[in-house]
Amino acid sequence: MSRAIVFDIDGVLIEGMNHDANKSRRWDVTLKADMGIDPKRFTDEFIFDIFVTKVTTGKMSVIEALDKRLPSLGYKGSTMKFLDYWLKKDSVLNQPLIDAIRDFRAKNDNPFYIATNQEHIRAVWLWSNTGLGDIFDDMFHSARTNARKPEKAYFDFISGKIGPQSEPPLFFDDTPKIVDGARKAGWEAMIYDRLESFTTHPWIAARL
């Protein structure tokens, strides 16, 4: 048996929204100019309302949710074009971390996984279009597990899929409450806020 190493996506593998606003890379800075949608309204009235509660839990597709909400946000164009815009803008890899993961994988045979609060389409898009599918062994997103981090059911689903490990899964996430939830589920979970969070972790550093 070997030890699973697990990463969050946004704020960790992807330079996007981070628990620490000072470290966030916003994808929506030109949303108003490009699509005519106010970024704050999109966040408040779509992301925090219908997206988090319905879409990332697999209860509604992102396309259905966008069809429902975009007109009220002033967007009259194609939902598919908007989704394509969003996916491309919100997919900048944290390249130094990706390089460090590739380096580790070249020297070790541990399985690597992704654990993310995510809906189906973006999960598949990131897996297929950013190269993550070439690096990681599987992705466990909330719409697939029917639970969200930091719920215990989420981590239990992954543990059931990856099977027995020589040591508890080692998990890197940027959100403290999610790290706490993973620890309660029996994982070793660490806050990721810089490359060194991964490379200087004692277990990792000894194998790099």
N, C-alpha and C positions, 0 to 999 in steps of 0.2 A: 504493500500500500504506500501511496505517496500523499503529500499534503496539498490540498487545493488552495490556490491563491485567487482571490476574488476582488474585482474592482467595480466601483460605481462608474456611471458614465458622466453625467453633467457636473462640471466642476472638478472632475478628476481626469477621465480619459478624453473628454471633450472640453475645450475651453469655453464654457458657457456659464450658465447661472450657478453661482457658488453660494454656499451658506453665508460666507463672508462677502457682503456686497462690494467691499473694496477689491476683491479678487475676481469679481465677475467680469465676463466678457459678454456684453449684451448683443444679441443677434438682431435686435429690433430698433437700432438707432436710426435707421433710414426707413422704417416702416411707414411713417406718415408721408414722407416724400414719395416713396415707391408705390405704396398701395392705398394711401389715403386713410389709413387707420391709425388712430391715436394709440401709441404703445401702452400707456397706462390703462386706457379703457380695455384694450385687448387682454392685458394681464388680469385686471379686476373682473371683467365681465365674461371672459372666456376661460382663461387659465385657472383662476382660483374658484370659478363657479362650476361650469360644466365639465371642463377638461380633467381636473383632478378628481372630482367625485364620480364621474361617469365613464370617461374615456380611458384613463389609466388603470381602471379596475375591470375593463373588459365589458362594461355594461352597454356601451355605445361606441360606434366607430368614430374616428376622428373626422371622417368626411361628413357623416350625418350631423355631428356636432357643429362643424363649420357651416354646413348648409343652414342649420338652425339659427346660428348666432351672427354670422358675418353681415347679413343685411342690416341688422340693427346697429352695427358698428360703422355703417356707411359704405361698406364695400359691395359693389354690384357686379363684380367681375366673376371669373371662373373660380370655383372652389378648388379645382384641381391645380390651377396655376398658382393660387395662393399657397396651397400645401407644398408644391414644388419649391416655391420661393422660400418658405419657412424651413423646409428640410435642408436646403443648400446653405442657407445663412447660418443655421444652428448646427454645424457639423465640422468645426475646426478642431482637428486633433491636437492634443497636448503632446507634441512631437518628442520632447525630451523624455517624457515618461514612456511613450511607445518605444523609443529606442532602448531605454533601460530594460523594459520588459523583454524585448527581442534578445538583448544581450543575456539576460537571465535564462531565457528559454533555450538559448544555444548551448548553455552549460549544464542544464538540469532538465529532468523529465517531468516536472510537476505539472498537473493540469491547471489551466487558467480559465476563469469564468468571469462573466459580467453579471452584476446584480443591480437592477435599475427599476425605478418607478417609471414605467414607459408604456405607451400604447403599441399596438401591433405593427402599424405601418412604419412608424419611425424606427422601431426596433429592427425590423427587417431591412429598412433602407440603410441604416447605419452599418448593420452587419455586412451588407452586400456592396456598399458604395464607398466605404472609407478604409477598407482593408482590415477591419476588426475581425472579420470572419476568417482571415488568414492567420491571425495571432491567437485567438481564443478558441476554446473547445466548445463552449456553449454560452448562450445568453439567457438569463432568467429575468424576464420583465414582468411587471405587475399584472398586466392584462393577461399574461399567460398563466400566472400563478393564482389569479383571482384574489390576491391579497397585496397590500402595499407595505413597503418598509415604513416603520419599524415593527410591524405586526409579527408576532411569533409564527403565525401560519406561513408567512412569506419565507422565513428562514428554514422552517421545517420542510417546506416543499423542496427547496434546493438541497437540503441535507439528504432527503429521500432520493433525489435524482442522482446525486454524485456518489452516494454510497459511503461505506466506512472509510475513514481517513486515518493515517498514522498519527496525526495531530489535528486539533480543531482547525477548520478553515481559517486562513489569514485574510482579513477583509479590510480594504481601504475605502473610506467614504469621507466626504467633506462635511457631513451634517451630524452634530453631536447626538441628537436624539436617535438617529439611525444607528450610530455606533453603539449607543447604550442598548438599543433593542437587540442588536446582533450579539452583544456580550451576554445578555440575558438568555439568549437562545443557545449559548454555549460556544460561540465562536470567539476567536481572538480578533478583535476589531480595533482599527486605528484610525485616527483623524488624518486625512490627507489634506495638507495645505501647501505643500511644495514638493519638488522632486525628492528631496532628502527624506521625506516621510516614508518613502519606499526604499530608497537605496541605502539608508543608514539604519533601517530596522535590523536589529541584531541577527535575526534568523536569515533575512535576505542578504545582508552584508557578508555573512560567512560563506555564502554560496555564489556570490558574484565574482 
